[in-house]
């Protein structure tokens, strides 16, 4: 897949994840439809992360062997991903144990904010590095 196609597909996945996440509070996160959408969002997020790990990061890591600045960027994004992963997994663990807990909506809001921030940084930094170096 060439860079413009990859960028379009990547941004499309990000947009689909954001759309599903934004719909959940409107449906009520505790409702059957809200739960259904939340599980769909979880699968979309996990699929997207697998896709990134298979298609985005390997060529960037290879190029980073000869580009110290890119290696630094990848290191920063890897540390950030650890935090994003903790936030997302923590939310879903808590939700699975007690979907009607009073703090679930606030936790969901925090998770969505963390994901949106990560998506923005990926699109503004990583995709540009991908296009520039490959």
N, CA, C and O atoms as CSV, one atom per row, in Angstrom:
chain,resi,resn,atom,element,x,y,z
A,1,UNK,N,N,0.861,-1.175,0.000
A,1,UNK,CA,C,0.000,0.000,0.000
A,1,UNK,C,C,0.905,1.235,0.000
A,1,UNK,O,O,1.825,1.343,0.811
A,2,UNK,N,N,0.631,2.158,-0.917
A,2,UNK,CA,C,1.462,3.359,-0.945
A,2,UNK,C,C,1.020,4.339,0.141
A,2,UNK,O,O,-0.027,4.170,0.766
A,3,UNK,N,N,1.841,5.361,0.346
A,3,UNK,CA,C,1.627,6.277,1.475
A,3,UNK,C,C,0.257,6.967,1.436
A,3,UNK,O,O,-0.428,6.975,2.459
A,4,UNK,N,N,-0.177,7.549,0.303
A,4,UNK,CA,C,-1.501,8.189,0.326
A,4,UNK,C,C,-2.640,7.214,0.654
A,4,UNK,O,O,-3.569,7.571,1.379
A,5,UNK,N,N,-2.573,5.993,0.125
A,5,UNK,CA,C,-3.605,5.003,0.431
A,5,UNK,C,C,-3.559,4.614,1.908
A,5,UNK,O,O,-4.594,4.491,2.563
A,6,UNK,N,N,-2.345,4.425,2.417
A,6,UNK,CA,C,-2.191,4.059,3.819
A,6,UNK,C,C,-2.721,5.175,4.712
A,6,UNK,O,O,-3.447,4.916,5.672
A,7,UNK,N,N,-2.359,6.415,4.394
A,7,UNK,CA,C,-2.817,7.551,5.204
A,7,UNK,C,C,-4.335,7.632,5.189
A,7,UNK,O,O,-4.955,7.857,6.229
A,8,UNK,N,N,-4.936,7.452,4.027
A,8,UNK,CA,C,-6.396,7.516,3.918
A,8,UNK,C,C,-7.043,6.393,4.744
A,8,UNK,O,O,-8.012,6.632,5.465
A,9,UNK,N,N,-6.510,5.180,4.639
A,9,UNK,CA,C,-7.066,4.050,5.393
A,9,UNK,C,C,-6.911,4.265,6.894
A,9,UNK,O,O,-7.826,3.997,7.672
A,10,UNK,N,N,-5.729,4.758,7.288
A,10,UNK,CA,C,-5.440,4.982,8.698
A,10,UNK,C,C,-6.386,6.022,9.285
A,10,UNK,O,O,-6.966,5.816,10.351
A,11,UNK,N,N,-6.536,7.141,8.580
A,11,UNK,CA,C,-7.426,8.200,9.059
A,11,UNK,C,C,-8.881,7.732,9.052
A,11,UNK,O,O,-9.664,8.133,9.913
A,12,UNK,N,N,-9.241,6.893,8.095
A,12,UNK,CA,C,-10.599,6.349,8.052
A,12,UNK,C,C,-10.870,5.480,9.277
A,12,UNK,O,O,-11.950,5.547,9.863
A,13,UNK,N,N,-9.887,4.663,9.664
A,13,UNK,CA,C,-10.046,3.857,10.883
A,13,UNK,C,C,-10.185,4.755,12.100
A,13,UNK,O,O,-11.034,4.512,12.958
A,14,UNK,N,N,-9.361,5.790,12.181
A,14,UNK,CA,C,-9.455,6.730,13.306
A,14,UNK,C,C,-10.844,7.372,13.351
A,14,UNK,O,O,-11.447,7.473,14.420
A,15,UNK,N,N,-11.347,7.801,12.204
A,15,UNK,CA,C,-12.658,8.456,12.143
A,15,UNK,C,C,-13.768,7.489,12.564
A,15,UNK,O,O,-14.699,7.876,13.271
A,16,UNK,N,N,-13.667,6.243,12.130
A,16,UNK,CA,C,-14.687,5.255,12.496
A,16,UNK,C,C,-14.688,5.007,14.006
A,16,UNK,O,O,-15.749,4.905,14.621
A,17,UNK,N,N,-13.514,4.912,14.588
A,17,UNK,CA,C,-13.414,4.720,16.044
A,17,UNK,C,C,-14.030,5.928,16.758
A,17,UNK,O,O,-14.819,5.764,17.688
A,18,UNK,N,N,-13.672,7.126,16.329
A,18,UNK,CA,C,-14.197,8.340,16.964
A,18,UNK,C,C,-15.721,8.411,16.841
A,18,UNK,O,O,-16.401,8.796,17.793
A,19,UNK,N,N,-16.251,8.049,15.693
A,19,UNK,CA,C,-17.700,8.091,15.474
A,19,UNK,C,C,-18.423,7.151,16.423
A,19,UNK,O,O,-19.430,7.526,17.024
A,20,UNK,N,N,-17.920,5.939,16.561
A,20,UNK,CA,C,-18.544,4.970,17.465
A,20,UNK,C,C,-18.461,5.463,18.908
A,20,UNK,O,O,-19.443,5.397,19.648
A,21,UNK,N,N,-17.286,5.959,19.307
A,21,UNK,CA,C,-17.128,6.442,20.677
A,21,UNK,C,C,-18.041,7.626,20.974
A,21,UNK,O,O,-18.602,7.719,22.066
A,22,UNK,N,N,-18.194,8.529,20.009
A,22,UNK,CA,C,-19.040,9.706,20.216
A,22,UNK,C,C,-20.516,9.343,20.318
A,22,UNK,O,O,-21.285,10.068,20.949
A,23,UNK,N,N,-20.924,8.232,19.708
A,23,UNK,CA,C,-22.332,7.827,19.737
A,23,UNK,C,C,-22.737,7.202,21.073
A,23,UNK,O,O,-23.912,7.229,21.439
A,24,UNK,N,N,-21.785,6.649,21.788
A,24,UNK,CA,C,-22.104,5.884,22.999
A,24,UNK,C,C,-22.809,6.716,24.069
A,24,UNK,O,O,-23.836,6.269,24.580
A,25,UNK,N,N,-22.316,7.903,24.436
A,25,UNK,CA,C,-23.036,8.665,25.478
A,25,UNK,C,C,-24.466,9.034,25.061
A,25,UNK,O,O,-25.351,9.134,25.911
A,26,UNK,N,N,-24.691,9.233,23.781
A,26,UNK,CA,C,-26.037,9.568,23.302
A,26,UNK,C,C,-26.994,8.401,23.478
A,26,UNK,O,O,-28.201,8.589,23.625
A,27,UNK,N,N,-26.441,7.185,23.461
A,27,UNK,CA,C,-27.267,5.987,23.612
A,27,UNK,C,C,-27.443,5.591,25.072
A,27,UNK,O,O,-28.292,4.758,25.388
A,28,UNK,N,N,-26.660,6.172,25.956
A,28,UNK,CA,C,-26.572,5.809,27.368
A,28,UNK,C,C,-25.693,4.575,27.475
A,28,UNK,O,O,-26.057,3.484,27.037
A,29,UNK,N,N,-24.555,4.775,28.054
A,29,UNK,CA,C,-23.527,3.736,28.136
A,29,UNK,C,C,-24.031,2.480,28.847
A,29,UNK,O,O,-23.499,1.394,28.616
A,30,UNK,N,N,-25.036,2.603,29.699
A,30,UNK,CA,C,-25.561,1.451,30.431
A,30,UNK,C,C,-26.671,0.731,29.672
A,30,UNK,O,O,-27.082,-0.357,30.075
A,31,UNK,N,N,-27.166,1.319,28.576
A,31,UNK,CA,C,-28.233,0.681,27.810
A,31,UNK,C,C,-27.679,-0.473,26.984
A,31,UNK,O,O,-26.468,-0.588,26.795
A,32,UNK,N,N,-28.567,-1.318,26.497
A,32,UNK,CA,C,-28.147,-2.453,25.665
A,32,UNK,C,C,-27.437,-1.966,24.405
A,32,UNK,O,O,-26.405,-2.517,24.023
A,33,UNK,N,N,-27.981,-0.942,23.760
A,33,UNK,CA,C,-27.336,-0.405,22.548
A,33,UNK,C,C,-26.009,0.263,22.875
A,33,UNK,O,O,-25.056,0.168,22.101
A,34,UNK,N,N,-25.941,0.941,24.020
A,34,UNK,CA,C,-24.684,1.542,24.443
A,34,UNK,C,C,-23.614,0.492,24.682
A,34,UNK,O,O,-22.465,0.660,24.273
A,35,UNK,N,N,-23.993,-0.588,25.345
A,35,UNK,CA,C,-23.058,-1.689,25.595
A,35,UNK,C,C,-22.597,-2.313,24.281
A,35,UNK,O,O,-21.418,-2.621,24.104
A,36,UNK,N,N,-23.539,-2.491,23.370
A,36,UNK,CA,C,-23.210,-3.069,22.063
A,36,UNK,C,C,-22.197,-2.198,21.324
A,36,UNK,O,O,-21.221,-2.701,20.767
A,37,UNK,N,N,-22.436,-0.897,21.326
A,37,UNK,CA,C,-21.511,0.033,20.667
A,37,UNK,C,C,-20.156,0.063,21.367
A,37,UNK,O,O,-19.114,0.157,20.720
A,38,UNK,N,N,-20.183,-0.017,22.679
A,38,UNK,CA,C,-18.931,0.005,23.434
A,38,UNK,C,C,-18.078,-1.222,23.107
A,38,UNK,O,O,-16.864,-1.109,22.938
A,39,UNK,N,N,-18.711,-2.387,23.019
A,39,UNK,CA,C,-17.964,-3.594,22.646
A,39,UNK,C,C,-17.451,-3.498,21.213
A,39,UNK,O,O,-16.347,-3.954,20.916
A,40,UNK,N,N,-18.247,-2.906,20.327
A,40,UNK,CA,C,-17.789,-2.700,18.948
A,40,UNK,C,C,-16.588,-1.753,18.926
A,40,UNK,O,O,-15.629,-1.971,18.185
A,41,UNK,N,N,-16.650,-0.705,19.742
A,41,UNK,CA,C,-15.528,0.241,19.810
A,41,UNK,C,C,-14.275,-0.458,20.319
A,41,UNK,O,O,-13.182,-0.230,19.800
A,42,UNK,N,N,-14.425,-1.298,21.321
A,42,UNK,CA,C,-13.279,-2.023,21.867
A,42,UNK,C,C,-12.624,-2.872,20.780
A,42,UNK,O,O,-11.401,-2.875,20.641
A,43,UNK,N,N,-13.441,-3.591,20.011
A,43,UNK,CA,C,-12.896,-4.421,18.925
A,43,UNK,C,C,-12.236,-3.573,17.844
A,43,UNK,O,O,-11.187,-3.942,17.317
A,44,UNK,N,N,-12.846,-2.441,17.513
A,44,UNK,CA,C,-12.257,-1.547,16.511
A,44,UNK,C,C,-10.896,-1.030,16.977
A,44,UNK,O,O,-9.941,-0.984,16.202
A,45,UNK,N,N,-10.820,-0.645,18.242
A,45,UNK,CA,C,-9.563,-0.130,18.797
A,45,UNK,C,C,-8.491,-1.216,18.749
A,45,UNK,O,O,-7.368,-0.965,18.313
A,46,UNK,N,N,-8.835,-2.413,19.194
A,46,UNK,CA,C,-7.865,-3.512,19.200
A,46,UNK,C,C,-7.423,-3.883,17.782
A,46,UNK,O,O,-6.240,-4.126,17.542
A,47,UNK,N,N,-8.373,-3.926,16.849
A,47,UNK,CA,C,-8.021,-4.215,15.449
A,47,UNK,C,C,-7.100,-3.140,14.892
A,47,UNK,O,O,-6.133,-3.440,14.191
A,48,UNK,N,N,-7.402,-1.895,15.206
A,48,UNK,CA,C,-6.571,-0.791,14.709
A,48,UNK,C,C,-5.153,-0.879,15.279
A,48,UNK,O,O,-4.177,-0.670,14.560
A,49,UNK,N,N,-5.049,-1.184,16.552
A,49,UNK,CA,C,-3.724,-1.307,17.159
A,49,UNK,C,C,-2.928,-2.444,16.527
A,49,UNK,O,O,-1.726,-2.313,16.297
A,50,UNK,N,N,-3.599,-3.559,16.246
A,50,UNK,CA,C,-2.917,-4.672,15.560
A,50,UNK,C,C,-2.469,-4.244,14.167
A,50,UNK,O,O,-1.367,-4.583,13.735
A,51,UNK,N,N,-3.311,-3.508,13.474
A,51,UNK,CA,C,-2.983,-3.014,12.138
A,51,UNK,C,C,-1.762,-2.093,12.184
A,51,UNK,O,O,-0.863,-2.203,11.350
A,52,UNK,N,N,-1.738,-1.197,13.150
A,52,UNK,CA,C,-0.583,-0.308,13.304
A,52,UNK,C,C,0.682,-1.112,13.576
A,52,UNK,O,O,1.737,-0.849,12.998
A,53,UNK,N,N,0.564,-2.086,14.456
A,53,UNK,CA,C,1.733,-2.884,14.828
A,53,UNK,C,C,2.257,-3.702,13.645
A,53,UNK,O,O,3.458,-3.955,13.549
A,54,UNK,N,N,1.373,-4.107,12.761
A,54,UNK,CA,C,1.784,-4.904,11.603
A,54,UNK,C,C,2.248,-4.065,10.417
A,54,UNK,O,O,3.145,-4.473,9.679
A,55,UNK,N,N,1.636,-2.889,10.231
A,55,UNK,CA,C,1.876,-2.144,8.996
A,55,UNK,C,C,2.558,-0.791,9.162
A,55,UNK,O,O,3.291,-0.364,8.269
A,56,UNK,N,N,2.341,-0.120,10.258
A,56,UNK,CA,C,2.930,1.210,10.449
A,56,UNK,C,C,4.307,1.130,11.096
A,56,UNK,O,O,5.282,1.668,10.570
A,57,UNK,N,N,4.377,0.465,12.223
A,57,UNK,CA,C,5.608,0.510,13.001
A,57,UNK,C,C,6.791,-0.244,12.397
A,57,UNK,O,O,7.913,0.250,12.509
A,58,UNK,N,N,6.617,-1.405,11.767
A,58,UNK,CA,C,7.805,-2.084,11.223
A,58,UNK,C,C,8.633,-1.236,10.253
A,58,UNK,O,O,9.852,-1.174,10.411
A,59,UNK,N,N,8.023,-0.577,9.250
A,59,UNK,CA,C,8.872,0.240,8.375
A,59,UNK,C,C,9.467,1.460,9.083
A,59,UNK,O,O,10.580,1.880,8.769
A,60,UNK,N,N,8.731,2.019,10.030
A,60,UNK,CA,C,9.277,3.156,10.773
A,60,UNK,C,C,10.461,2.715,11.639
A,60,UNK,O,O,11.476,3.408,11.708
A,61,UNK,N,N,10.328,1.572,12.290
A,61,UNK,CA,C,11.441,1.067,13.106
A,61,UNK,C,C,12.669,0.784,12.249
A,61,UNK,O,O,13.799,1.063,12.650
A,62,UNK,N,N,12.434,0.233,11.080
A,62,UNK,CA,C,13.553,-0.053,10.174
A,62,UNK,C,C,14.269,1.233,9.784
A,62,UNK,O,O,15.499,1.297,9.794
A,63,UNK,N,N,13.486,2.265,9.436
A,63,UNK,CA,C,14.080,3.558,9.051
A,63,UNK,C,C,14.734,4.251,10.242
A,63,UNK,O,O,15.692,5.006,10.076
A,64,UNK,N,N,14.221,3.996,11.429
A,64,UNK,CA,C,14.769,4.642,12.628
A,64,UNK,C,C,16.183,4.166,12.943
A,64,UNK,O,O,16.916,4.840,13.667
A,65,UNK,N,N,16.568,3.022,12.411
A,65,UNK,CA,C,17.938,2.538,12.632
A,65,UNK,C,C,18.968,3.527,12.090
A,65,UNK,O,O,20.084,3.616,12.603
A,66,UNK,N,N,18.587,4.269,11.052
A,66,UNK,CA,C,19.478,5.243,10.427
A,66,UNK,C,C,19.070,6.689,10.681
A,66,UNK,O,O,19.705,7.608,10.164
A,67,UNK,N,N,18.016,6.903,11.472
A,67,UNK,CA,C,17.503,8.252,11.731
A,67,UNK,C,C,17.235,8.403,13.221
A,67,UNK,O,O,16.196,7.974,13.722
A,68,UNK,N,N,18.170,9.010,13.915
A,68,UNK,CA,C,18.091,9.136,15.369
A,68,UNK,C,C,16.844,9.926,15.804
A,68,UNK,O,O,16.213,9.580,16.803
A,69,UNK,N,N,16.497,10.959,15.076
A,69,UNK,CA,C,15.316,11.752,15.444
A,69,UNK,C,C,14.041,10.896,15.370
A,69,UNK,O,O,13.173,10.982,16.240
A,70,UNK,N,N,13.944,10.079,14.330
A,70,UNK,CA,C,12.788,9.194,14.212
A,70,UNK,C,C,12.761,8.198,15.366
A,70,UNK,O,O,11.693,7.898,15.900
A,71,UNK,N,N,13.913,7.690,15.750
A,71,UNK,CA,C,13.966,6.761,16.879
A,71,UNK,C,C,13.467,7.435,18.150
A,71,UNK,O,O,12.742,6.824,18.936
A,72,UNK,N,N,13.850,8.685,18.351
A,72,UNK,CA,C,13.383,9.433,19.514
A,72,UNK,C,C,11.854,9.569,19.476
A,72,UNK,O,O,11.182,9.370,20.488
A,73,UNK,N,N,11.316,9.910,18.300
A,73,UNK,CA,C,9.861,10.049,18.149
A,73,UNK,C,C,9.172,8.727,18.473
A,73,UNK,O,O,8.177,8.704,19.198
A,74,UNK,N,N,9.692,7.642,17.946
A,74,UNK,CA,C,9.091,6.331,18.205
A,74,UNK,C,C,9.165,5.973,19.687
A,74,UNK,O,O,8.227,5.390,20.230
A,75,UNK,N,N,10.257,6.313,20.336
A,75,UNK,CA,C,10.378,6.060,21.778
A,75,UNK,C,C,9.326,6.835,22.562
A,75,UNK,O,O,8.704,6.293,23.476
A,76,UNK,N,N,9.127,8.094,22.207
A,76,UNK,CA,C,8.122,8.922,22.875
A,76,UNK,C,C,6.723,8.334,22.659
A,76,UNK,O,O,5.928,8.244,23.595
A,77,UNK,N,N,6.432,7.938,21.417
A,77,UNK,CA,C,5.123,7.361,21.126
A,77,UNK,C,C,4.933,6.020,21.828
A,77,UNK,O,O,3.817,5.699,22.238
A,78,UNK,N,N,5.977,5.244,21.974
A,78,UNK,CA,C,5.872,3.954,22.670
A,78,UNK,C,C,5.538,4.171,24.147
A,78,UNK,O,O,4.688,3.474,24.700
A,79,UNK,N,N,6.203,5.131,24.784
A,79,UNK,CA,C,5.900,5.435,26.187
A,79,UNK,C,C,4.472,5.936,26.333
A,79,UNK,O,O,3.761,5.561,27.266
A,80,UNK,N,N,4.060,6.787,25.401
A,80,UNK,CA,C,2.700,7.300,25.417
A,80,UNK,C,C,1.693,6.169,25.229
A,80,UNK,O,O,0.647,6.152,25.877
A,81,UNK,N,N,2.006,5.234,24.352
A,81,UNK,CA,C,1.087,4.125,24.113
A,81,UNK,C,C,0.911,3.284,25.357
A,81,UNK,O,O,-0.166,2.730,25.581
A,82,UNK,N,N,1.947,3.177,26.172
A,82,UNK,CA,C,1.806,2.458,27.432
A,82,UNK,C,C,0.718,3.098,28.297
A,82,UNK,O,O,-0.103,2.398,28.889
A,83,UNK,N,N,0.718,4.412,28.364
A,83,UNK,CA,C,-0.287,5.139,29.146
A,83,UNK,C,C,-1.677,5.001,28.530
A,83,UNK,O,O,-2.659,4.794,29.243
A,84,UNK,N,N,-1.757,5.115,27.220
A,84,UNK,CA,C,-3.036,4.963,26.527
A,84,UNK,C,C,-3.590,3.567,26.785
A,84,UNK,O,O,-4.772,3.411,27.091
A,85,UNK,N,N,-2.748,2.570,26.663
A,85,UNK,CA,C,-3.165,1.181,26.878
A,85,UNK,C,C,-3.669,0.983,28.303
A,85,UNK,O,O,-4.707,0.357,28.515
A,86,UNK,N,N,-2.943,1.510,29.268
A,86,UNK,CA,C,-3.382,1.396,30.672
A,86,UNK,C,C,-4.759,2.027,30.865
A,86,UNK,O,O,-5.628,1.447,31.515
A,87,UNK,N,N,-4.951,3.209,30.302
A,87,UNK,CA,C,-6.230,3.915,30.454
A,87,UNK,C,C,-7.372,3.122,29.821
A,87,UNK,O,O,-8.428,2.954,30.430
A,88,UNK,N,N,-7.160,2.644,28.614
A,88,UNK,CA,C,-8.203,1.907,27.893
A,88,UNK,C,C,-8.514,0.588,28.591
A,88,UNK,O,O,-9.680,0.274,28.833
A,89,UNK,N,N,-7.489,-0.180,28.914
A,89,UNK,CA,C,-7.720,-1.477,29.557
A,89,UNK,C,C,-8.346,-1.312,30.941
A,89,UNK,O,O,-9.206,-2.100,31.335
A,90,UNK,N,N,-7.918,-0.300,31.666
A,90,UNK,CA,C,-8.495,-0.038,32.980
A,90,UNK,C,C,-9.988,0.260,32.858
A,90,UNK,O,O,-10.795,-0.259,33.629
A,91,UNK,N,N,-10.348,1.095,31.891
A,91,UNK,CA,C,-11.761,1.408,31.699
A,91,UNK,C,C,-12.551,0.140,31.394
A,91,UNK,O,O,-13.573,-0.114,32.031
A,92,UNK,N,N,-12.095,-0.661,30.431
A,92,UNK,CA,C,-12.861,-1.841,30.037
A,92,UNK,C,C,-12.926,-2.887,31.154
A,92,UNK,O,O,-13.951,-3.551,31.308
A,93,UNK,N,N,-11.861,-3.043,31.928
A,93,UNK,CA,C,-11.908,-3.965,33.077
A,93,UNK,C,C,-12.974,-3.505,34.080
A,93,UNK,O,O,-13.790,-4.294,34.557
A,94,UNK,N,N,-12.937,-2.225,34.376
A,94,UNK,CA,C,-13.889,-1.672,35.339
A,94,UNK,C,C,-15.320,-1.800,34.810
A,94,UNK,O,O,-16.230,-2.175,35.550
A,95,UNK,N,N,-15.509,-1.490,33.541
A,95,UNK,CA,C,-16.829,-1.550,32.928
A,95,UNK,C,C,-17.363,-2.981,32.935
A,95,UNK,O,O,-18.540,-3.208,33.216
A,96,UNK,N,N,-16.494,-3.946,32.625
A,96,UNK,CA,C,-16.923,-5.345,32.597
A,96,UNK,C,C,-17.321,-5.843,33.992
A,96,UNK,O,O,-18.221,-6.674,34.122
A,97,UNK,N,N,-16.656,-5.339,35.026
A,97,UNK,CA,C,-16.981,-5.750,36.396
A,97,UNK,C,C,-18.270,-5.103,36.896
A,97,UNK,O,O,-19.070,-5.751,37.570
A,98,UNK,N,N,-18.474,-3.815,36.564
A,98,UNK,CA,C,-19.630,-3.093,37.081
A,98,UNK,C,C,-20.052,-2.007,36.096
A,98,UNK,O,O,-19.698,-0.841,36.267
A,99,UNK,N,N,-20.822,-2.394,35.048
A,99,UNK,CA,C,-21.195,-1.423,34.018
A,99,UNK,C,C,-22.075,-0.276,34.501
A,99,UNK,O,O,-22.215,0.733,33.811
A,100,UNK,N,N,-22.660,-0.426,35.670
A,100,UNK,CA,C,-23.529,0.647,36.163
A,100,UNK,C,C,-22.878,1.481,37.264
A,100,UNK,O,O,-23.557,2.258,37.935
A,101,UNK,N,N,-21.567,1.325,37.455
A,101,UNK,CA,C,-20.870,2.132,38.470
A,101,UNK,C,C,-21.051,3.612,38.140
A,101,UNK,O,O,-21.050,4.000,36.972
A,102,UNK,N,N,-21.204,4.421,39.163
A,102,UNK,CA,C,-21.496,5.836,38.953
A,102,UNK,C,C,-20.369,6.581,38.240
A,102,UNK,O,O,-20.621,7.583,37.570
A,103,UNK,N,N,-19.136,6.109,38.372
A,103,UNK,CA,C,-18.031,6.828,37.731
A,103,UNK,C,C,-17.706,6.326,36.316
A,103,UNK,O,O,-16.753,6.802,35.700
A,104,UNK,N,N,-18.477,5.383,35.805
A,104,UNK,CA,C,-18.228,4.868,34.449
A,104,UNK,C,C,-18.323,5.981,33.400
A,104,UNK,O,O,-17.435,6.067,32.551
A,105,UNK,N,N,-19.342,6.828,33.413
A,105,UNK,CA,C,-19.386,7.886,32.395
A,105,UNK,C,C,-18.158,8.811,32.431
A,105,UNK,O,O,-17.642,9.196,31.381
A,106,UNK,N,N,-17.695,9.161,33.623
A,106,UNK,CA,C,-16.509,10.023,33.726
A,106,UNK,C,C,-15.265,9.288,33.234
A,106,UNK,O,O,-14.426,9.870,32.546
A,107,UNK,N,N,-15.148,8.015,33.586
A,107,UNK,CA,C,-14.013,7.216,33.116
A,107,UNK,C,C,-14.048,7.060,31.597
A,107,UNK,O,O,-13.016,7.115,30.928
A,108,UNK,N,N,-15.242,6.867,31.075
A,108,UNK,CA,C,-15.397,6.769,29.622
A,108,UNK,C,C,-14.942,8.075,28.960
A,108,UNK,O,O,-14.231,8.052,27.955
A,109,UNK,N,N,-15.349,9.189,29.519
A,109,UNK,CA,C,-14.945,10.494,28.983
A,109,UNK,C,C,-13.436,10.665,28.985
A,109,UNK,O,O,-12.862,11.173,28.021
A,110,UNK,N,N,-12.792,10.242,30.067
A,110,UNK,CA,C,-11.317,10.313,30.134
A,110,UNK,C,C,-10.677,9.421,29.077
A,110,UNK,O,O,-9.716,9.823,28.421
A,111,UNK,N,N,-11.211,8.206,28.909
A,111,UNK,CA,C,-10.662,7.284,27.922
A,111,UNK,C,C,-10.793,7.873,26.520
A,111,UNK,O,O,-9.849,7.824,25.732
A,112,UNK,N,N,-11.951,8.423,26.215
A,112,UNK,CA,C,-12.173,9.011,24.890
A,112,UNK,C,C,-11.215,10.178,24.669
A,112,UNK,O,O,-10.649,10.313,23.584
A,113,UNK,N,N,-11.030,11.010,25.669
A,113,UNK,CA,C,-10.104,12.146,25.540
A,113,UNK,C,C,-8.681,11.670,25.276
A,113,UNK,O,O,-7.980,12.238,24.438
A,114,UNK,N,N,-8.252,10.630,25.986
A,114,UNK,CA,C,-6.907,10.081,25.793
A,114,UNK,C,C,-6.764,9.524,24.377
A,114,UNK,O,O,-5.750,9.744,23.714
A,115,UNK,N,N,-7.786,8.801,23.921
A,115,UNK,CA,C,-7.730,8.236,22.564
A,115,UNK,C,C,-7.732,9.319,21.493
A,115,UNK,O,O,-6.979,9.231,20.523
A,116,UNK,N,N,-8.561,10.330,21.657
A,116,UNK,CA,C,-8.599,11.413,20.669
A,116,UNK,C,C,-7.272,12.165,20.611
A,116,UNK,O,O,-6.809,12.540,19.534
A,117,UNK,N,N,-6.673,12.378,21.762
A,117,UNK,CA,C,-5.371,13.048,21.804
A,117,UNK,C,C,-4.325,12.202,21.084
A,117,UNK,O,O,-3.527,12.726,20.307
A,118,UNK,N,N,-4.330,10.901,21.340
A,118,UNK,CA,C,-3.374,10.000,20.682
A,118,UNK,C,C,-3.597,9.996,19.171
A,118,UNK,O,O,-2.637,10.066,18.402
A,119,UNK,N,N,-4.840,9.916,18.749
A,119,UNK,CA,C,-5.154,9.921,17.319
A,119,UNK,C,C,-4.640,11.196,16.674
A,119,UNK,O,O,-4.038,11.150,15.601
A,120,UNK,N,N,-4.868,12.313,17.306
A,120,UNK,CA,C,-4.407,13.593,16.768
A,120,UNK,C,C,-2.890,13.618,16.623
A,120,UNK,O,O,-2.364,14.028,15.589
A,121,UNK,N,N,-2.196,13.178,17.661
A,121,UNK,CA,C,-0.726,13.173,17.592
A,121,UNK,C,C,-0.208,12.186,16.551
A,121,UNK,O,O,0.779,12.466,15.870
A,122,UNK,N,N,-0.859,11.045,16.422
A,122,UNK,CA,C,-0.445,10.089,15.397
A,122,UNK,C,C,-0.593,10.701,14.008
A,122,UNK,O,O,0.312,10.607,13.178
A,123,UNK,N,N,-1.737,11.327,13.764
A,123,UNK,CA,C,-1.985,11.896,12.437
A,123,UNK,C,C,-1.086,13.084,12.142
A,123,UNK,O,O,-0.710,13.312,10.993
A,124,UNK,N,N,-0.739,13.840,13.174
A,124,UNK,CA,C,0.084,15.028,12.965
A,124,UNK,C,C,1.583,14.770,13.013
A,124,UNK,O,O,2.366,15.602,12.554
A,125,UNK,N,N,1.993,13.636,13.559
A,125,UNK,CA,C,3.423,13.346,13.665
A,125,UNK,C,C,3.794,12.072,12.916
A,125,UNK,O,O,4.586,12.112,11.975
A,126,UNK,N,N,3.228,10.949,13.326
A,126,UNK,CA,C,3.676,9.671,12.762
A,126,UNK,C,C,3.387,9.525,11.273
A,126,UNK,O,O,4.241,9.069,10.514
A,127,UNK,N,N,2.193,9.909,10.860
A,127,UNK,CA,C,1.873,9.741,9.433
A,127,UNK,C,C,2.773,10.635,8.588
A,127,UNK,O,O,3.140,10.264,7.474
A,128,UNK,N,N,3.131,11.799,9.100
A,128,UNK,CA,C,4.046,12.682,8.369
A,128,UNK,C,C,5.442,12.075,8.294
A,128,UNK,O,O,6.114,12.172,7.266
A,129,UNK,N,N,5.874,11.451,9.379
A,129,UNK,CA,C,7.170,10.775,9.370
A,129,UNK,C,C,7.140,9.586,8.406
A,129,UNK,O,O,8.095,9.344,7.669
A,130,UNK,N,N,6.041,8.864,8.426
A,130,UNK,CA,C,5.874,7.722,7.525
A,130,UNK,C,C,5.990,8.189,6.070
A,130,UNK,O,O,6.715,7.592,5.274
A,131,UNK,N,N,5.279,9.248,5.738
A,131,UNK,CA,C,5.317,9.772,4.369
A,131,UNK,C,C,6.681,10.348,4.000
A,131,UNK,O,O,7.147,10.182,2.873
A,132,UNK,N,N,7.310,11.018,4.943
A,132,UNK,CA,C,8.596,11.678,4.672
A,132,UNK,C,C,9.722,10.678,4.469
A,132,UNK,O,O,10.592,10.889,3.624
A,133,UNK,N,N,9.718,9.622,5.213
A,133,UNK,CA,C,10.865,8.705,5.193
A,133,UNK,C,C,10.690,7.494,4.296
A,133,UNK,O,O,11.672,6.828,3.968
A,134,UNK,N,N,9.479,7.197,3.897
A,134,UNK,CA,C,9.285,5.985,3.092
A,134,UNK,C,C,9.022,6.290,1.640
A,134,UNK,O,O,8.839,5.373,0.839
